[in-house]
């Protein structure tokens, strides 16, 4: 089984060919291609990591763009009348891994 560990949106994701992965918004149109930097490649018993993994290319096709669930941030201080409510929704992209080379 071949899989790779890639850096995507400040996180690391374990991906293999055909996987659908939700990442932070990538700068590509729907249907476009994007390349993700590989940190490690595992091919059966052979593991490639570090400087050797710099030559590994992981390509993905952008399936869709969406927004995440709303996160409500509430700040409150007792007995002072201070309260503040704020919301946030992350911009996300769903990509399908097309190749690991």
QUIDA-V732173 format. One record per residue. N is the residue number from 1. RES is the residue in one letter. PHI is phi in whole degrees, -180 to 180 (NA if undefined). BURIAL is I if it has 24 or more other ideal C-beta (glycine too) atoms within 12 Angstrom, else O. D_CENTER is the distance of its C-alpha to the mean C-alpha in whole Angstrom. Layout:
# QUIDA-V732173
n res phi burial d_center
N RES PHI BURIAL D_CENTER
N RES PHI BURIAL D_CENTER
This chain:
# QUIDA-V732173
n res phi burial d_center
1 X NA O 21
2 X -104 I 19
3 X -146 I 15
4 X -134 I 13
5 X -104 I 11
6 X -118 I 8
7 X -94 O 7
8 X -146 I 4
9 X 64 O 5
10 X 81 O 8
11 X -124 O 6
12 X -112 O 7
13 X -126 I 7
14 X -92 I 10
15 X -131 I 10
16 X -137 I 14
17 X -63 O 15
18 X 97 O 15
19 X -73 I 12
20 X -102 O 10
21 X -127 I 7
22 X -98 I 6
23 X -123 I 3
24 X -62 I 5
25 X -52 I 8
26 X -103 I 9
27 X -81 O 12
28 X -150 O 14
29 X -74 O 16
30 X -63 O 16
31 X 92 O 17
32 X -79 O 16
33 X -111 O 14
34 X -139 I 12
35 X -111 I 12
36 X -108 I 9
37 X -74 I 11
38 X -90 I 12
39 X -101 I 13
40 X -156 I 15
41 X -128 I 17
42 X -118 O 19
43 X -126 O 22
44 X 69 O 24
45 X -93 O 26
46 X -90 O 25
47 X -117 O 22
48 X -115 I 21
49 X -145 O 19
50 X 71 O 20
51 X -67 O 22
52 X -69 O 22
53 X -79 I 18
54 X -65 O 18
55 X -84 O 20
56 X -82 I 17
57 X -114 O 16
58 X -112 I 13
59 X -107 I 13
60 X -142 I 11
61 X -108 I 13
62 X -76 I 12
63 X -88 I 13
64 X -161 O 13
65 X -115 O 12
66 X -152 O 13
67 X -123 O 14
68 X -78 O 13
69 X -65 O 16
70 X -75 O 18
71 X -110 O 19
72 X -98 O 22
73 X -106 O 23
74 X -121 O 27
75 X -115 O 29
76 X -149 O 33
77 X -121 O 36
78 X -68 O 39
79 X 68 O 42
80 X -116 O 41
81 X 81 O 40
82 X -94 O 37
83 X -149 O 34
84 X -138 O 31
85 X -122 O 28
86 X -143 O 25
87 X -121 O 22
88 X -151 O 18
89 X -130 O 16
90 X -76 O 12
91 X -86 O 11
92 X -124 O 8
93 X -132 I 8
94 X -103 I 8
95 X -124 I 9
96 X -112 I 11
97 X -74 I 11
98 X -104 I 15
99 X -165 O 16
100 X -128 I 16
101 X -133 O 19
